[in-house]
Each structure stands twice: as C-alpha cells, then as structure tokens.
Amino acid sequence: MKKYLFILGRNPLLSRAELRNFCDEILFAEDKSLLIGENLKFQNPRNLPKTPEQLFLDRLGGTIRFGEILGELFNEKELQNEILKQIQSQKPEGKIHLGVSGWDCGKTFLRHFLPELKNAFRTKHDRNCRIVNSPGQNLDSGQIFGGKLLQKGFEFLVWKNKNSWLLAQTVANQNLRNYTLRDREKDFRDPHMGMLPPKLAQILINLANPEANEVVIDPFCGSGTINIEAAICGYQTIGSDLDPKRADLAQKNFSQLAEKFRYEVGSGEFFTSDAAKLPLEKMKGIIATEGFLGANFGRKLNKEEVRKNSLDIMKLWEKTLSHLEDSNIRVISFCLPVWKIGREEISLAKNLFAKLDKTSYTPRVLFSQRKTFLYSRPEAFVSREICVLERKNDNPG
Ligand SMILES: C[S@@+](CC[C@H](N)C(=O)[O-])C[C@H]1O[C@@H](n2cnc3c(N)ncnc32)[C@H](O)[C@@H]1O
C-alpha cells in the first residue's frame, strides 16, 4: 500500500485531528509538523479533472502539501541515485526544474547535495536541470505553486532519521490563489465580524466528517465561508444568521464563487434565523460553524466585558443545544472564544461540557484524550477553541 509524507500547517495537532478522518496514521512528529499516513480516502464527488491526490489535499485545511514515499535510502549516494532514477522514469520533457526539501538533514545538507545532484544529472544523463531552491533552504508552497513545480518539475522531500533517509516525491500542494479568492477577494467581507479563514472552515467541516449525502449547516453563517467550503467539497449546505443582512451577503458570496469553483448555486440555501430557534424540519445532517465569538470591539476586552460575553455565549449555546435535541443533527463542530486577560486564559469549553449531561450530545475525543484544540493568531484579541459534539449513540468508537 502506498505511504505518504504530509507537511502539516502551523497547528500540527489540529491538522492531525483533521487528517485522522481521511487516512490511517503511521507516524506523527509534532515538532517537525510531519505525519506519515496510508490508506487515503480519496473522493471526487463533483468529478473534477484533477489528480486524486490534489483533490484529497484541496479539501484539507491543515495540510500544506504531501508526497508519496518512494523508499528508504542509507547514504547520500543512494539518495542521489534514487532521485535521478525517479526523474528519468517519469520521462520529463525540456529543461528539468527540480527542488529538494529536507528535515533533520543538517544545516549544510542542501548546500552541497543540490549542486552535486545537478552535476550528476548532467554527467549521467547529459541534461541540464534548474535547481529552484533558494540557497540552502527548503521550498515553500508558494514557490512550488508559482513555479508550477508539480506540473513541469519535481520536488523531493527528504527526512533523515539516524542512519537512513526517507525519500518522497511531492504529489499535491495547496492552491494559494484559490484560498485568496475565497478569502480576501470575496465580494462581501465584514472586518468587524472577524474573518474565518477558509482553511479553518475546511477543518471544522472535516472534523465533523459528514457523509456524502449529509447537509452541512452553519447557523451562524456570517459571510458564508463554511457554506462555500462545504459546496466546494460537494455537499448541500444551509446557512442562517440572526442578522438578515448577513444571511443575504452570505448568499451573494456563495453565488459569486459558484462558477469559479464549479458548484451549483442551488446547493446552498440561506435564511434569517436565531440559532436557538432553527427550523427543525431542515436540521438534518451536521453543523459546522465558527459560532458567535462575542461582541467585537476591535480591541482587547476588559474583565467585565469578557464576563458579559461569556454569559451570553454560554446561554446561546445552551439554548441552541436544547433546541437541537429534537433535530436530526448528528455532529456539531464549532468554536468557542478564548480570551487572554494578563496571564489568565478564559475558556468556556469546560463549563459548556459540564452542562451536556442534560442533553444527548457529548464531546468527541479528537485523539489522545483531547477534546478541544486552540486555534490562535498572534495578532488576534480572541482565540478560537475548537470542539466537536456528537450524539451519545453516534460514537464511531
Ligand atoms: C463570528 S461571526 C461568523 C462569521 C462567519 N463564520 C464568516 O465566515 O463570516 C458570528 C455570526 O453569528 C451571528 N449571530 C450572533 N448571534 C446569533 C444568534 N443568536 N443566532 C444566529 N446567528 C447569530 C452574527 O450575526 C455573526 O454573523
């Protein structure tokens, strides 16, 4: 069975939790943001003309790129020979564009290995190749994407472990241009609301892991980020918001991006509703939502403001969950705010989980006993704590 090396994003634990629903993990190295996995669950619900690997990556928010593992080599010469062999076997045309990224290989590895590889290529195969790495540095996704390295070149990933080298060839890389289109270039954005990054929207959907025929619902849809990501993954989706203007803007954003991302405008339905009074006849499927993170003052909140926000948000979730008791919502993945006051971090998850006894929902253990993950950005006043609730009788074990 093929094995793959994943390069994870800047929150490797969350990336790992997301990947867990899509492949079997063999090894995880948190400090390096690397994961080895196998048995990838490829999906192509909308029959898009892309490689299965690229489609697999396109729906993941927490993985930057990944490579197919080609083998384990035991010295640099063997590594060089294997890379040359792989390139030749793939019969590239024209000048060859080539990059190598390394982990645990030592500071000077790329500085000597790359020129040697280039020379060996010329000597053995009488062909020129262009090395695309900046001197001594790993490639980043932007360079691979901008240089079309997966279409007309090669990137090899090398991870040294004591006496051996694991070699992989990159097969999929995140599409940065598409993320920008779905983020900063959406027609309607509201900076006062805080913008949910599309990658986090993907992670929230993937943590809920909807079946192909399930509807993805965001009852706090704001500008519609989660609905757009759900439609791109091939799901039917519902977005609602207490604010009629936002429900309307979400619909407009959704329609604006439909053609570019080749989903049906009709796959999304939008309306105004309080999350605690959602129309139960439509509540069939999973909820993936950023939720309400409290009043946004565009600055750090003081203790009193945090206390007031906490009470409001707790009340809102208690009412919403109690209302959903009679619905067919199987899983709810959502964010709760975490505020920092001095050295203290104020989180609501524990309090909310304690109130779940009265409901049929229970927090899902994402892995290693962890029920929540923090997603924070250095410049943000509020961090997001990600949680997943499931029906008590719906635990996949
Ligand atoms: C953090 S924003 C969500 C932003 C959204 N994820 C996006 O991508 O644009 C929270 C949203 O919750 C909505 N909201 C607040 N209270 C609500 C309630 N009781 N029911 C439904 N929506 C509510 C707000 O109008 C706001 O649009």
The ligand as an SDF file (V2000), in Angstrom:
LIG
                    3D

 27 29  0  0  0  0  0  0  0  0999 V2000
  -18.0720   35.2620   14.1450 C   0  0  0  0  0  0  0  0  0  0  0  0
  -19.4010   35.6600   13.1080 S   0  0  0  0  0  0  0  0  0  0  0  0
  -19.3730   34.3480   11.9620 C   0  0  0  0  0  0  0  0  0  0  0  0
  -18.5440   34.6820   10.7770 C   0  0  0  0  0  0  0  0  0  0  0  0
  -18.5970   33.6220    9.7380 C   0  0  0  0  0  0  0  0  0  0  0  0
  -18.0070   32.3880   10.1910 N   0  0  0  0  0  0  0  0  0  0  0  0
  -17.9580   34.0660    8.4390 C   0  0  0  0  0  0  0  0  0  0  0  0
  -17.2700   33.2670    7.8370 O   0  0  0  0  0  0  0  0  0  0  0  0
  -18.1460   35.1820    8.0070 O   0  0  0  0  0  0  0  0  0  0  0  0
  -20.7820   35.2790   14.1020 C   0  0  0  0  0  0  0  0  0  0  0  0
  -22.1170   35.4380   13.4380 C   0  0  0  0  0  0  0  0  0  0  0  0
  -23.1130   34.9850   14.3490 O   0  0  0  0  0  0  0  0  0  0  0  0
  -24.2690   35.7690   14.1570 C   0  0  0  0  0  0  0  0  0  0  0  0
  -25.1040   35.6140   15.3660 N   0  0  0  0  0  0  0  0  0  0  0  0
  -24.9680   36.1820   16.5910 C   0  0  0  0  0  0  0  0  0  0  0  0
  -25.9280   35.7480   17.4180 N   0  0  0  0  0  0  0  0  0  0  0  0
  -26.6860   34.8620   16.7360 C   0  0  0  0  0  0  0  0  0  0  0  0
  -27.8080   34.0450   17.0550 C   0  0  0  0  0  0  0  0  0  0  0  0
  -28.3880   34.0820   18.2500 N   0  0  0  0  0  0  0  0  0  0  0  0
  -28.2940   33.2510   16.0790 N   0  0  0  0  0  0  0  0  0  0  0  0
  -27.7490   33.2140   14.8440 C   0  0  0  0  0  0  0  0  0  0  0  0
  -26.7030   33.9740   14.4960 N   0  0  0  0  0  0  0  0  0  0  0  0
  -26.1600   34.7800   15.4260 C   0  0  0  0  0  0  0  0  0  0  0  0
  -23.7290   37.1650   13.8980 C   0  0  0  0  0  0  0  0  0  0  0  0
  -24.6880   37.9560   13.2020 O   0  0  0  0  0  0  0  0  0  0  0  0
  -22.4910   36.8720   13.0610 C   0  0  0  0  0  0  0  0  0  0  0  0
  -22.7840   36.9280   11.6880 O   0  0  0  0  0  0  0  0  0  0  0  0
  1  2  1  0
  2  3  1  0
  2 10  1  0
  3  4  1  0
  4  5  1  0
  5  6  1  0
  5  7  1  0
  7  8  2  0
  7  9  1  0
 10 11  1  0
 11 12  1  0
 11 26  1  0
 12 13  1  0
 13 14  1  0
 13 24  1  0
 14 15  1  0
 14 23  1  0
 15 16  2  0
 16 17  1  0
 17 18  1  0
 17 23  2  0
 18 19  1  0
 18 20  2  0
 20 21  1  0
 21 22  2  0
 22 23  1  0
 24 25  1  0
 24 26  1  0
 26 27  1  0
M  CHG  2   2   1   9  -1
M  END
$$$$
